[in-house]
Amino acid sequence: MQRALALLSCGAFLALASAPLLASGNAANGKTKAAACFACHGTDGNAVDPQYPRLAGQYNAYIQQVLHEYKSGGRDNPIMKGMVSTLSDQDIEDVAAYFSSLPTKLDTLKGHVQGD
């Protein structure tokens, strides 16, 4: 039992220690690559129009997943598919690093959830 706990502890430590290595996006490059995103999502990632998601402060991995889903067709949005179609995996990592590094202005979901 102690051996199993020790192995689990080591595994958890290695997983947590390697997480920053997996997040290899460059926020400065991401700001440049995200220029086309600013029209809808805002330069600071806090869209003013509620029909566009606020990206500032979102989880990096979530932004990457969503962008890949738009690119692959897993999410059906013709506008977003066109926007991400030319992005490489590194571009997506950079854009996600940029938006996830920004402070969010979303203090409540009021007016930001469909049906409100």
C-alpha positions in Angstrom: 0.0 0.0 0.0 2.8 2.4 0.9 4.6 1.6 -2.4 1.4 2.4 -4.4 1.1 5.7 -2.6 4.7 6.5 -3.2 4.3 5.7 -6.9 1.2 7.8 -7.1 2.9 10.7 -5.4 5.9 10.5 -7.8 3.5 10.4 -10.7 1.6 13.4 -9.6 4.8 15.4 -8.9 6.1 14.6 -12.4 2.8 15.5 -14.0 2.7 18.9 -12.2 6.4 19.6 -12.8 6.1 19.0 -16.5 3.0 21.1 -17.1 4.9 24.3 -17.8 7.0 22.5 -20.3 3.9 21.5 -22.2 2.6 25.1 -22.4 5.1 26.3 -24.9 3.1 29.3 -26.3 4.7 32.7 -26.5 2.3 35.5 -25.4 4.3 38.2 -27.2 4.1 36.3 -30.5 0.5 35.5 -29.8 -0.4 39.2 -29.5 0.9 39.7 -33.0 -0.8 36.6 -34.4 -4.1 37.5 -32.7 -4.5 40.8 -34.5 -7.4 39.5 -36.6 -9.1 38.4 -33.4 -9.3 41.9 -31.9 -12.1 43.1 -34.2 -14.6 40.7 -32.4 -12.9 39.7 -29.1 -11.2 43.1 -28.3 -7.6 44.0 -28.1 -7.6 43.1 -24.4 -9.6 39.9 -25.0 -12.7 41.4 -23.3 -15.3 41.6 -26.0 -17.8 44.4 -25.6 -20.5 42.8 -27.7 -22.0 39.8 -25.7 -22.3 37.7 -28.9 -18.5 37.3 -28.9 -16.8 35.3 -26.1 -14.4 37.1 -23.7 -11.1 35.3 -24.1 -9.0 37.2 -21.5 -8.2 35.0 -18.6 -9.5 31.8 -20.1 -7.6 28.6 -19.5 -4.7 28.2 -22.0 -5.6 24.6 -22.7 -9.2 25.4 -23.3 -8.4 28.1 -25.8 -6.1 25.7 -27.7 -8.8 22.9 -27.6 -11.5 25.3 -29.0 -9.2 26.6 -31.8 -8.3 23.1 -32.8 -12.0 22.1 -32.8 -12.8 25.1 -35.1 -10.0 24.2 -37.4 -10.9 20.5 -37.6 -14.6 21.1 -37.9 -15.4 19.7 -34.5 -17.1 23.0 -33.8 -19.3 24.3 -36.5 -18.8 28.1 -37.1 -17.8 29.2 -40.6 -16.3 32.5 -39.4 -14.1 30.9 -36.8 -13.1 28.0 -39.2 -11.9 30.6 -41.7 -10.0 32.5 -39.0 -8.1 29.5 -37.7 -7.7 27.6 -40.9 -4.2 29.0 -41.6 -3.0 28.8 -38.0 -0.2 26.3 -37.2 -0.1 24.4 -33.9 2.5 26.8 -32.7 0.3 29.8 -33.7 -2.5 28.3 -31.7 -0.3 27.8 -28.7 0.9 31.5 -29.0 -2.6 32.9 -29.4 -3.8 30.9 -26.4 -0.8 32.0 -24.3 -1.6 35.6 -25.1 -5.3 35.6 -24.3 -4.9 33.4 -21.2 -2.3 35.8 -19.8 -4.7 38.8 -19.9 -6.8 39.9 -17.0 -10.5 39.2 -17.4 -13.2 41.8 -16.9 -15.9 39.2 -16.5 -17.1 39.4 -13.0 -20.5 37.8 -13.6 -22.2 35.7 -16.3 -25.2 38.1 -16.4 -25.7 39.0 -20.1 -23.0 36.6 -21.3 -24.9 33.4 -21.3 -27.4 32.7 -24.1 -30.9 33.0 -22.9 -30.2 35.7 -20.3 
